[in-house]
Amino acid sequence: MHFLKYSDWDYNEVTPQLVALKQHLSKLIADPDVVLEIIDEIHDLSAAEARTQEFFDLLDSTGVVFDNLEQAGAIMLLIVDVRNNTRLWTNYGHTPNELSSREKSNLRLLPSVQTKYIQKVGRNDPCPCGSGKKYKKCCGR
């Protein structure tokens, strides 16, 4: 039953990260409706895996003004936290934090693409198959 909530495009999972961001934005913006709109947009941008600049463009378009770099940095850390805890279609419904915290031992490593140096066999050298014949008379035909 819990998964059916995600079939609704307008459903936003209320995570502790979104709550923390909402509290922080409420200190900067007096209108609670604007804060809710920004939170919804940030969630949508996170789900769409938007670039960092798009988050700042959103804040700028809604009139959020930062007093200093520390304030902007604090908001960005909260947004990154929201983004890392948002369920993504590309992760089959998992959050980036869930995937990074999984045990890595069950993952199979891809084979190395390095090629081994193989010494070239000359025509008159013994055949590498072990027959004792010259390469040109054995496998070199």
N, C-alpha and C positions, 0 to 999 in steps of 0.2 A: 503494500500500500504506500509506503514511504516514497518509492521510486516514481509513482504516478504524479507526484507533485512536479517532477522535473519535465513532464510532458507539456506543461503549460509554459509558453514562452515568456509570460510575464512573471513567473515565479522566481524570486530571488531568495536563495538560502541565507538566512540571517546568521552570519558567523560572528564569533567574538571580534574578529578583525574589523568587520563592517561596523560593529557597535563602537569600537574604539575610534575609528575614523569619524563616525557620526558625532561622537562626543567632542572630538577635537575641532571639527568644522563648526559645531554649534558655538564654540567660543569666538570664532571669526565672523560668523554670519548670524544676524539677529532673527531672520525669518526662517522658522522651522520647515516650511514647505520648500523653500529653496534648498535647504540642507538635504531633504529627502530626495529631491530631484537630482542633486549632485551625486548622492550615494547610489541611486539607481543607475545613473550614467556611468559612474566609476565601475560598478559591477558589470554593466554591459560591455564597457571597454575592456575590462579584465577578461571576460568570457570570450571576447573577440581577439584577444592577444594583441591589443593595440600597443603602439610605440609609446615611450615615456612622454614624448612631446605632446601627444594627443591628450594626456591627462592634464598637463599644464595649460594647454589651449582651452580645455573645458573649464578649468578653474578661472582662467583669465576672462573667458566669455561670460561667466556668471558674476564677475566683479570681485572675486577674492583677491585681496591685496596683502602681500607679505611685508611685514615690517623689516625683516632681516633674512639673511641666508639660513640661519639656524631654524627659523620658523618654516621656511620652504623645505628644508631638509627633513624636518620632523614630519611634515605632511607626506613627503615622498616616501619616507620609510613606512608610514602607515599604508600608503597606496601599494607599495611593493608587498607588504604583508597580506593585504587583501588579495592582490593578484596571485600570490603563491598559495592561497587557500581557496581559490575559486575553481569549481569543477569545470573541466574543459572537454569539449567534444573530441578534440584531437588526442586526449589522454583516456578516451573511453570512459569519461565520467569521473576520473580521478583528478585530484589536485596535484600541482607540481610538488608540493611538500609531501604528499602521500607517496608519490613515486620515488622521490629522493630518499625517503626514510626506509623504504623496503630493503630487505636483506639482499645484498648484491651476489651472494654465493649461488643463487639459483639461476643467475643469468649466464648464458653460454657466450663465451667470447668468440668474436669473429676470427677466422683464420688470418694469419699474417699474410700480407701481400708481398713481402720481400721475396725476391727470387734468389735462390742459392746459386753461387758461382759454380758453373759446370765447365770443367776443362774440355776443350774441343779435342776430339779424337782425329788424328791424322789418318790418311788413307793406308799408310804402311805400318801403323801401330797395331799392336794386338787388339783384337775385338774385346770391348768391355763385357760382352755376354759370357766370357770365360771359355769359349770353344777352343782357343789356342790358334785360331786362324787369324790372318790379317783382316783388318776391318773391311778393306775393299773387296775381299773374297767372301765375307760373312754377312754382317748386318748392313754394310755400306752399299749394297746393290740397289 
